[in-house]
């Protein structure tokens, strides 16, 4: 089971590394499940101003923020990787750290850059 600390740690590692940090193929599913459970817990809480509810609400907000930052940082790295790839090729190790939807994004960006280059 993934926790807020896991999400934050993944974001922190991604932020302070030049290379794409490897993530588990199940990472997105686990994050989605974690966020869903936190939301369900908050919806069940009768006293939305209790200490437990407020802590969980803050944890949910911080988790969402860290996850969004993680995805934003990875997108920037993918854009840079696609640019470099369209100019000089790609290092196989960089491509291995992409999640499946990121590989699709990468390929579409590279195709777009190649079309643009051809149009010039």
C-alpha positions as CSV (number, residue, x, y, z in Angstrom):
1,X,0.0,0.0,0.0
2,X,1.3,3.4,-1.0
3,X,1.4,6.3,1.5
4,X,1.7,10.0,1.4
5,X,5.4,9.6,2.2
6,X,5.9,7.4,-0.8
7,X,4.3,9.9,-3.1
8,X,6.3,12.8,-1.6
9,X,9.5,10.8,-1.8
10,X,8.9,9.9,-5.5
11,X,8.3,13.6,-6.2
12,X,11.4,14.7,-4.3
13,X,13.6,12.2,-6.1
14,X,12.3,13.3,-9.4
15,X,12.8,16.9,-8.6
16,X,16.4,16.6,-7.6
17,X,17.5,14.2,-10.4
18,X,18.3,15.0,-14.0
19,X,17.3,11.6,-15.2
20,X,13.7,10.2,-15.1
21,X,13.4,8.3,-11.8
22,X,12.0,4.7,-12.3
23,X,8.5,4.2,-10.9
24,X,6.7,1.0,-10.3
25,X,4.3,0.1,-13.2
26,X,1.6,-0.1,-10.6
27,X,2.5,3.4,-9.1
28,X,-0.4,5.2,-10.8
29,X,-3.0,2.6,-9.7
30,X,-1.7,2.6,-6.2
31,X,-1.8,6.4,-6.0
32,X,-5.3,6.4,-7.4
33,X,-6.4,3.8,-4.8
34,X,-4.7,5.8,-2.0
35,X,-6.4,9.0,-3.0
36,X,-9.8,7.3,-3.4
37,X,-9.5,5.8,0.1
38,X,-8.6,9.1,1.6
39,X,-11.6,10.8,-0.1
40,X,-14.0,8.0,1.0
41,X,-12.7,8.3,4.6
42,X,-13.3,12.1,4.6
43,X,-16.8,11.6,3.2
44,X,-17.7,9.1,5.9
45,X,-16.4,11.4,8.7
46,X,-19.3,12.8,10.6
47,X,-17.4,15.6,12.2
48,X,-15.5,17.3,9.4
49,X,-13.7,19.5,11.9
50,X,-12.3,16.8,14.1
51,X,-8.5,16.5,14.4
52,X,-8.5,13.2,12.5
53,X,-10.6,14.6,9.7
54,X,-8.5,17.8,9.4
55,X,-5.3,15.8,9.4
56,X,-6.6,13.5,6.7
57,X,-7.9,16.4,4.6
58,X,-4.4,18.0,4.8
59,X,-2.7,14.7,3.9
60,X,-5.0,14.3,0.9
61,X,-4.3,17.9,-0.2
62,X,-0.6,17.4,0.2
63,X,-0.7,14.1,-1.6
64,X,-2.5,15.6,-4.6
65,X,-0.1,18.5,-4.7
66,X,2.9,16.2,-4.6
67,X,1.5,13.9,-7.2
68,X,0.7,16.8,-9.5
69,X,4.3,18.1,-9.0
70,X,5.7,14.7,-9.8
71,X,3.7,14.5,-13.1
72,X,4.6,18.0,-14.0
73,X,8.3,17.4,-13.4
74,X,8.2,14.2,-15.4
75,X,6.4,15.9,-18.3
76,X,9.2,18.5,-18.5
77,X,11.8,15.8,-18.6
78,X,9.9,14.0,-21.3
79,X,9.7,17.1,-23.4
80,X,13.4,17.7,-23.0
81,X,14.1,14.0,-23.8
82,X,11.9,14.2,-26.9
83,X,13.7,17.3,-28.1
84,X,17.2,15.7,-27.6
85,X,15.9,12.5,-29.2
86,X,14.7,14.3,-32.3
87,X,18.1,16.0,-32.6
88,X,20.6,13.3,-31.8
89,X,18.8,10.0,-30.7
90,X,17.8,8.6,-27.4
91,X,19.7,6.7,-24.7
92,X,17.9,3.3,-24.1
93,X,18.2,3.7,-20.3
94,X,16.2,7.0,-20.4
95,X,13.4,5.3,-22.4
96,X,13.2,2.4,-19.9
97,X,12.1,4.7,-17.0
98,X,9.0,5.9,-18.9
99,X,5.6,4.6,-17.8
100,X,3.4,3.3,-20.7
101,X,1.4,6.5,-21.1
102,X,4.6,8.5,-21.0
103,X,6.1,6.4,-23.8
104,X,3.0,7.3,-25.9
105,X,3.4,11.0,-25.1
106,X,7.1,10.8,-25.9
107,X,6.5,9.2,-29.3
108,X,3.8,11.7,-30.2
109,X,6.1,14.6,-29.3
110,X,9.0,13.2,-31.3
111,X,6.7,12.7,-34.3
112,X,5.5,16.2,-34.0
113,X,9.0,17.6,-33.8
114,X,10.0,15.5,-36.8
115,X,7.0,16.8,-38.8
116,X,7.9,20.3,-37.8
117,X,11.5,19.8,-38.9
118,X,10.3,18.4,-42.2
119,X,8.0,21.4,-42.8
120,X,10.9,23.9,-42.3
